[in-house]
Amino acid sequence: MYVRHERPGDETAIGQVTAAAFEGHPHSDQSEPLIIERLRAAGALSVSLVAEKDEAIVGHIAFSPVTLVPAETGWFGLGPVSVLPDLQSQGIGRLLIREGLEWLRAEGASGCVVVGDPALYQKFGFRNESALEFPGCAPQYFMALALSGAMATGTVAYHPAFGGA
C-alpha cells in the first residue's frame, strides 16, 4: 500500500472510488464525487491523498478549508474519505486519515473538523467540542482536533462545494 498526493490524471479514478465507496450508504446522498470535483475546481482541495495498491487507486481522502465565526484561520474539514468496498475494514481509510492529519500538522494547520462516526474518528484524537458548532448536524457526529495551539471556538461552515455550489 502506497499513499501519495493526487496527481493530474487521477481525477477519474478518485471519482470512481468515491462513488463506489458511498453507493447505497444510508447517510449519503451520492454527492461525494461531485463535492471533490467542486472543491478541486474552486482551488479548495487543500489536501488530496490517494492510496494505491498494485498501481491502482483504491482509496482517497480530501481536506478543505473551513470558515469559523468568529474568525479563526488554519482550520480544515476532513472528508470525504473513500475506500473501494471490497477493501474496506483493512486499514486503508485509517492510513489515509493518519497521513492527511500528519500533512496538515507539518504545514502548520491550526486544526481539523469532521462529521462522522465518533467510534472511528475518536481514535485519531477528534472530540466533540462544545465550543464549536456545526449547524444542522447532531453534535455527537461533529468533532474537532486542534493540531497546533488552542481549540477554536465558534460556528463552522464547510466550503460551499459541500452544498452544491
N, C-alpha and C positions, 0 to 999 in steps of 0.2 A: 504494500500500500504506500502510495506516494501522495503527499499533499503539496499543492503549488498554487500560485496566484493564477487567476483566469488569464488566458491569452487570447488575442484575436483569433477567431475561428472556433472558439469553444461555445459560442452562444447557443447554437442549435442543440448540442449535447446537453448543455445546462438546462435548457428549456424542457427537453425530453425527460431528463432525470427528475426534474422538479414536478412535471405533470404526472409522471408515474408514481412518485412518492406520495402525492396528495390525492390521487384518484380514489374516490369513494370514502375519503376521510370525513368523519362526521362533523368536524369543526372547520371544514374548508369549503369555500365557495368556488374552488378551482381557479382562482385568480393568481395564484402564486407565480406561475411563469410570467404572467403579464406584469406583475409587480417588479420582478427582476428586470424585465425589458424596459419598463418605465424609469426605474432607478438608473439603469445604465444610460438611457437616452438623456436623462436630466443631469448626468455627471455626478450623481449622488450615490453611486455604488462604491462606497469608500473602501471596502474590503470584499473581495470576491475570490474565495478559495474553492478549488476542486480537489476531490480525491480520485486518484487514478489507480486502477487495478488492471494489469495486463494491457496497458496502454489505452484503456477505455475509461471515460469519466463515469464514476459510479456514485458520486456524491458532490454536493455543493452547499456552501454557506455564504450568506450575504450579510454585510453590516452597512448601515447607512446612518447619516446624521439625524439626530432628533433635536427638536427645539424644546426649551423649557421656559416657562414663565413663572417667576421672574427669571431673567436671562442667566443662563449658565452655559459655558462653552465646553466643547470637547466631549460631548455625550453622544453615544451611538445606540442604535437599535439593532439587535440580533434578529435575523430572520429574513426570509425563510431559510431553514436548513432542510436539506433533502438527501435521501439515500434511496437507491433503487430498492423496491420492495423485497426482492429475493436476497438482498444483502443487509437488510435491517437487523438490528439487535446483534451486530457483530463488532460494534465499537467504532464504526466509521463516523457516525454522527458525533460521538464524543470526541474523537480525534479532531474533526473539523472545528468543533466548538473550542477545544483547548488551543489549537493553533491560531484561530482567529482572535481569541482573547489575548494570547501572548503577543500577537502582532499589534493589537491596539495598545497594550501596555508599553511595548517597545517604542511606539510612536508618540507616547505621552498623553494618550486619551484620558479624560477625567473619569469616564465610567461608561457603563452599558446597561441597557434595559432590555427586557424580553417579556413577551406574552407567551405563556406556555405551561407545561406540566411542572408543577413545583417539585415533584419527585425526581425529575431529571435535572432541572436547572439548579436546584439547591446543591447538587453535587459539585458544582463549579463555583459556589460561593454566592449565588444570587439569593436575595432575600426579599420578602415583602417589606417595603419601607413605607411607613405611614406618612412620611414627609413628602413622598412622591405619589402623584395620582395620574391615572390614565383614564379619562372619562369614557364611559361606555363599556369598561372592562371590569369584570368581577375582580376585586382586589387580590384575591388569593392567586390569581393567574398572572398578575403583573408584578414583576420582580426587578430588582436593580442590583448592580455590583459596582462599587466605587473602585476604580483602577489606580487612581493617584489622587491624593487629597481626601477631602471630606465628602460625605454623601450629599448629593444635591437635594434641594427642596423645590417643590412647585408642581406645576402641571406639565405633563409631557405630551408632545404631539409628534407623531411619526411624519415622515416625508409625505407630501401629497400623493406620491405614486401608490401608496397603500390604499388610497381612497378612489383610485381610478383616474387621477389627474395626470 
